Amino acid sequence: VQFVESGGGLVQPGGSLTLSCTVSGEADIHFRHYHMAWYRQAPGKQRELVAAITKEEIRTYHDSVKGRCTISRDNAGRTIDLQMSDLNTEDTAVYYCHIQGHPWWGQGTQVTVSS
């Protein structure tokens, strides 16, 4: 299973970013059956769930990002996106795409919120 993550970068507080993750490989034909998620890990902290979307498109969010983030999926494109707005320094972390229930993770994309 391969992941292509993109969209990370440096943004000022209050700014916005959209992260994208495209899955390929043996997950191609099964993508629509997967529950997908974005996790993040800040320096010195444990990896935490940011947002998840089930195959039925039920969405859950970490309390700290509710109202600021939207997770979505495109089964035809085998992609999940995470739209983030009103970013603050606490959102600085490496963000990882993950197929829930499987040992498959993306390589991570860095998000840095700083003035």
C-alpha positions as CSV (number, residue, x, y, z in Angstrom):
1,V,0.0,0.0,0.0
2,Q,1.4,3.4,-1.0
3,F,0.3,6.8,0.2
4,V,0.9,10.2,-1.4
5,E,0.4,13.0,1.1
6,S,0.5,16.6,0.2
7,G,-0.6,20.1,1.4
8,G,1.5,20.6,4.4
9,G,3.7,23.7,4.9
10,L,4.2,26.9,6.9
11,V,1.2,29.0,7.6
12,Q,0.6,32.0,9.8
13,P,-1.8,31.7,12.8
14,G,-5.4,32.1,11.6
15,G,-4.5,30.7,8.2
16,S,-5.8,27.7,6.4
17,L,-4.4,24.5,4.8
18,T,-5.9,21.5,3.0
19,L,-4.1,18.2,3.4
20,S,-4.6,15.4,0.8
21,C,-3.8,11.7,0.9
22,T,-4.1,9.4,-2.1
23,V,-3.8,5.7,-1.6
24,S,-2.6,3.2,-4.2
25,G,-1.4,-0.4,-4.4
26,E,-3.3,-3.3,-3.0
27,A,-5.7,-0.8,-1.4
28,D,-6.9,0.3,-4.8
29,I,-10.0,-1.8,-5.2
30,H,-10.7,-1.8,-1.4
31,F,-10.5,1.9,-0.7
32,R,-14.2,2.5,-0.5
33,H,-14.5,-0.2,2.2
34,Y,-11.9,1.4,4.4
35,H,-12.4,3.7,7.3
36,M,-9.8,6.4,6.9
37,A,-8.3,8.9,9.3
38,W,-5.7,11.7,9.8
39,Y,-3.5,11.6,12.8
40,R,-0.9,14.0,14.0
41,Q,2.2,13.9,16.2
42,A,3.8,17.0,17.7
43,P,7.3,17.0,19.0
44,G,7.5,15.3,22.4
45,K,3.8,14.2,22.2
46,Q,2.0,11.0,21.3
47,R,0.3,10.6,18.0
48,E,-3.3,11.6,18.2
49,L,-6.4,11.2,16.1
50,V,-7.4,14.4,14.4
51,A,-10.3,13.3,12.2
52,A,-11.8,10.1,10.9
53,I,-14.3,9.2,8.2
54,T,-15.9,5.8,7.9
55,K,-16.8,4.1,4.7
56,E,-20.4,5.3,5.4
57,E,-18.9,8.9,5.6
58,I,-19.6,9.2,9.3
59,R,-17.1,11.8,10.6
60,T,-15.5,12.3,14.0
61,Y,-13.1,15.0,15.1
62,H,-10.7,15.6,18.0
63,D,-12.3,18.2,20.3
64,S,-9.5,20.7,19.6
65,V,-10.3,20.9,15.9
66,K,-14.1,20.7,15.9
67,G,-15.5,23.6,13.9
68,R,-12.1,24.2,12.3
69,C,-11.6,21.0,10.3
70,T,-13.5,19.1,7.7
71,I,-12.5,15.6,6.6
72,S,-13.8,14.3,3.2
73,R,-13.2,11.4,0.9
74,D,-13.3,10.7,-2.8
75,N,-13.6,7.0,-3.3
76,A,-13.1,7.2,-7.1
77,G,-9.9,9.1,-6.6
78,R,-8.9,7.0,-3.5
79,T,-8.3,10.3,-1.7
80,I,-9.1,11.8,1.6
81,D,-8.7,15.5,2.4
82,L,-8.5,17.4,5.6
83,Q,-9.5,21.1,5.3
84,M,-8.1,23.1,8.2
85,S,-8.9,26.7,9.1
86,D,-8.1,29.2,11.8
87,L,-4.9,27.3,12.5
88,N,-2.9,28.0,15.7
89,T,0.5,27.0,17.0
90,E,-1.0,24.0,18.8
91,D,-1.8,22.6,15.3
92,T,1.9,22.3,14.5
93,A,2.7,18.7,13.9
94,V,3.4,16.0,11.4
95,Y,0.1,14.8,10.0
96,Y,-0.3,11.2,8.9
97,C,-2.9,9.5,6.7
98,H,-4.0,6.1,8.1
99,I,-6.2,3.2,7.1
100,Q,-8.1,2.4,10.3
101,G,-7.7,-1.2,11.4
102,H,-4.7,-1.8,9.3
103,P,-0.9,-1.3,9.9
104,W,-0.7,1.1,7.0
105,W,0.4,4.7,7.5
106,G,1.5,7.5,5.2
107,Q,4.9,9.0,5.5
108,G,3.6,12.2,7.1
109,T,3.4,15.8,6.0
110,Q,4.7,18.7,8.2
111,V,2.3,21.5,9.2
112,T,4.0,24.4,10.9
113,V,1.9,27.3,12.3
114,S,4.1,30.3,13.0
115,S,4.2,34.0,12.6
